[in-house]
Each structure stands twice: as structure tokens, then as C-alpha cells.
Amino acid sequence: MTRIGLYPGTFDPVHNGHLDIIQRASKVVDKLIVAVAINEPKGPLFSLEERVAIISEEVPHLATHGEVQVQPFDSMLVKYARQVGASVVVKGLRAVSDYEYEFQMTAMNQQLDRDLETIFLMTDPLYQAIASRLVKEIAQMGGDVSPFVTPRIERRLHEKFAHAE
């Protein structure tokens, strides 16, 4: 039986912390689906299609184990997990505040589907301070985001903000 894991997020933009979680999560499941959420209320910088493309460009450069797919989704997480046959949701945790939020989400998801498990991966200390929101702010102000994202993503950020001016 193939164990399918789901790593959901907005990924606007995907950063080195996300890529680390993708790489590590691929070790604990046979197939990992990186589920890119629409999340319009957050007002993403990159469109859904751009975010899926960006992550899809990055995955082949990671030392992943097993299959990794990148897919958009726009439904409730539990419903989407059932749709793709996922039995595990993967979440990365940076700080206690992440845990508090994710703990509530996990409890709700368990009420909706007792067969869906959530596993938490602690963020590598190198990436604990990285947040997509902060990466965007630094890039928008012309700062150096190279410690936080790959060169391909850095280029896309600079292109996006060059067009915004």
C-alpha cells in the first residue's frame, strides 16, 4: 500500500524552510503531494499558477525520496486529502505559535476524519526565522533575500517587484 502524504500551504513564495520540509517529508511517505492553496484572503503576490510552477521548478533540485507532486487545491483540506488518497498531513513548525495554531487545526481535522493523521516536522534551526511574509517585505524593499530562497525564486521576486514599480 502506498502511503500518500499531503504538505499544504500557500507558499507565497516557497522558501528554503519549505523546501527543507518537502525534502524531509518525502522520506516518511511513498508519495508527497505539495498542495498549493489558493488563499485569496492573504492576497498572494504570486498567482496560484505561478506558485505551482515555482515549486515544480524547485522539486527536481531537491534530494527527495519517492515521488513528489505539486498540485493546486481550493477545497477543505480533509476533503482534498480524501480526494487524493492521503493518509498523512505534514506540517512544519518553526515556533510555539505555529504549534498552537496547528494543534487546533489538527484537532478539528481529526473530528472530520479520524483516519487522517498529522505529523509535525520541526524546522531546521537554519530556517526558523524565515517566513514568506518577511521574504516578500525584504524583496520589496530591495534587500538581499538570497539567504532565504533559491536563486530561481530570488530572480522571480525581483521580477515581480520590478513590474510593481
C-alpha positions as CSV (number, residue, x, y, z in Angstrom):
1,M,0.0,0.0,0.0
2,T,1.3,3.4,-1.0
3,R,1.4,5.9,1.9
4,I,0.5,9.3,0.5
5,G,1.3,12.5,2.4
6,L,0.0,16.0,1.9
7,Y,2.0,19.1,2.6
8,P,-0.4,22.0,2.3
9,G,0.4,25.7,2.2
10,T,0.1,29.0,0.4
11,F,3.9,29.0,-0.4
12,D,3.9,32.7,-1.4
13,P,6.8,32.4,-2.1
14,V,8.2,29.0,-1.3
15,H,11.4,29.5,0.7
16,N,14.3,27.3,1.9
17,G,12.3,26.3,5.0
18,H,9.5,24.9,2.9
19,L,12.0,23.2,0.6
20,D,13.6,21.5,3.6
21,I,10.3,20.2,4.8
22,I,9.5,18.9,1.3
23,Q,12.8,17.1,1.2
24,R,12.4,15.6,4.7
25,A,8.7,14.7,4.4
26,S,9.5,12.8,1.2
27,K,11.5,10.4,3.5
28,V,8.4,9.4,5.5
29,V,5.9,8.8,2.8
30,D,6.0,7.0,-0.5
31,K,4.4,9.9,-2.4
32,L,4.2,13.5,-1.2
33,I,1.7,15.9,-2.7
34,V,2.7,19.6,-2.1
35,A,-0.8,21.1,-2.1
36,V,-0.7,24.8,-3.0
37,A,-3.7,26.7,-1.6
38,I,-5.5,29.5,-3.4
39,N,-5.9,31.5,-0.2
40,E,-7.1,34.7,-1.8
41,P,-7.8,36.4,1.6
42,K,-4.0,36.5,2.1
43,G,-3.6,38.5,-1.1
44,P,-0.8,36.4,-2.6
45,L,2.0,38.1,-4.5
46,F,2.2,35.2,-7.0
47,S,-0.8,33.7,-8.7
48,L,-1.8,30.1,-7.9
49,E,-0.4,29.0,-11.3
50,E,2.9,30.9,-10.6
51,R,3.3,29.3,-7.2
52,V,2.6,25.8,-8.6
53,A,5.2,26.4,-11.3
54,I,7.8,27.8,-8.9
55,I,7.6,24.8,-6.6
56,S,7.5,22.4,-9.6
57,E,10.8,24.0,-10.8
58,E,12.4,23.5,-7.4
59,V,11.4,19.9,-6.6
60,P,13.8,18.3,-9.2
61,H,16.7,20.0,-7.5
62,L,15.9,18.6,-4.1
63,A,17.3,15.2,-2.8
64,T,13.8,13.8,-2.3
65,H,12.9,10.2,-1.7
66,G,9.9,8.8,-3.6
67,E,7.5,10.7,-5.7
68,V,6.8,14.4,-5.1
69,Q,3.9,16.1,-6.9
70,V,2.8,19.7,-6.8
71,Q,-0.9,20.4,-7.1
72,P,-3.2,23.3,-6.6
73,F,-6.2,22.9,-4.3
74,D,-9.2,25.0,-3.4
75,S,-11.3,22.9,-1.0
76,M,-11.3,22.0,2.6
77,L,-8.0,20.1,3.5
78,V,-9.8,17.0,4.8
79,K,-11.9,16.7,1.6
80,Y,-8.8,17.2,-0.6
81,A,-6.9,14.6,1.4
82,R,-9.7,12.1,0.8
83,Q,-9.8,13.0,-2.9
84,V,-6.1,12.3,-3.4
85,G,-5.9,9.3,-1.1
86,A,-3.7,10.9,1.5
87,S,-3.5,9.4,5.0
88,V,-1.0,11.9,6.4
89,V,-0.8,15.7,6.5
90,V,2.7,17.1,7.0
91,K,3.2,20.4,8.8
92,G,6.4,22.3,9.5
93,L,6.7,24.0,12.9
94,R,9.0,27.0,13.5
95,A,7.9,28.2,16.9
96,V,5.4,27.7,19.7
97,S,2.9,30.0,18.0
98,D,2.9,27.7,14.9
99,Y,2.2,24.7,17.2
100,E,-0.7,26.4,18.9
101,Y,-2.4,27.1,15.6
102,E,-1.6,23.7,14.1
103,F,-2.7,21.9,17.2
104,Q,-6.2,23.4,16.8
105,M,-6.3,22.6,13.1
106,T,-5.2,19.0,13.8
107,A,-7.9,18.6,16.4
108,M,-10.6,19.9,14.0
109,N,-9.3,17.7,11.2
110,Q,-9.4,14.6,13.4
111,Q,-13.1,15.4,14.2
112,L,-13.8,15.5,10.5
113,D,-11.7,12.4,9.5
114,R,-10.4,10.0,12.2
115,D,-8.2,8.2,9.6
116,L,-6.2,11.3,8.6
117,E,-3.1,11.7,10.7
118,T,-0.9,14.8,11.1
119,I,2.8,14.7,11.5
120,F,4.9,17.7,12.5
121,L,8.4,18.3,11.4
122,M,10.4,20.8,13.3
123,T,12.0,23.3,11.0
124,D,15.8,23.1,10.8
125,P,17.3,25.8,13.0
126,L,18.8,27.4,9.9
127,Y,15.3,28.2,8.6
128,Q,13.4,29.0,11.8
129,A,13.3,32.8,11.2
130,I,12.2,32.5,7.6
131,A,8.6,33.5,6.8
132,S,7.2,34.1,3.3
133,R,5.7,37.4,4.5
134,L,9.2,38.6,5.6
135,V,10.9,37.4,2.4
136,K,8.4,39.4,0.4
137,E,8.9,42.5,2.5
138,I,12.7,42.3,2.2
139,A,12.5,41.8,-1.6
140,Q,10.0,44.6,-2.0
141,M,12.5,47.0,-0.2
142,G,15.3,45.8,-2.4
143,G,17.0,43.8,0.3
144,D,19.0,40.6,-0.2
145,V,16.8,37.5,0.0
146,S,19.5,35.1,-1.2
147,P,19.9,33.5,2.3
148,F,16.2,32.6,2.4
149,V,15.3,31.4,-1.2
150,T,17.0,29.7,-4.1
151,P,18.4,31.8,-6.9
152,R,15.5,31.0,-9.2
153,I,13.0,32.2,-6.6
154,E,15.1,35.3,-5.9
155,R,15.0,36.2,-9.6
156,R,11.2,35.7,-9.7
157,L,10.8,38.0,-6.6
158,H,13.0,40.7,-8.2
159,E,11.0,40.4,-11.5
160,K,7.7,40.7,-9.6
161,F,8.7,43.8,-7.7
162,A,10.3,45.4,-10.7
163,H,6.9,45.2,-12.5
164,A,5.1,46.6,-9.5
165,E,7.0,49.8,-9.7
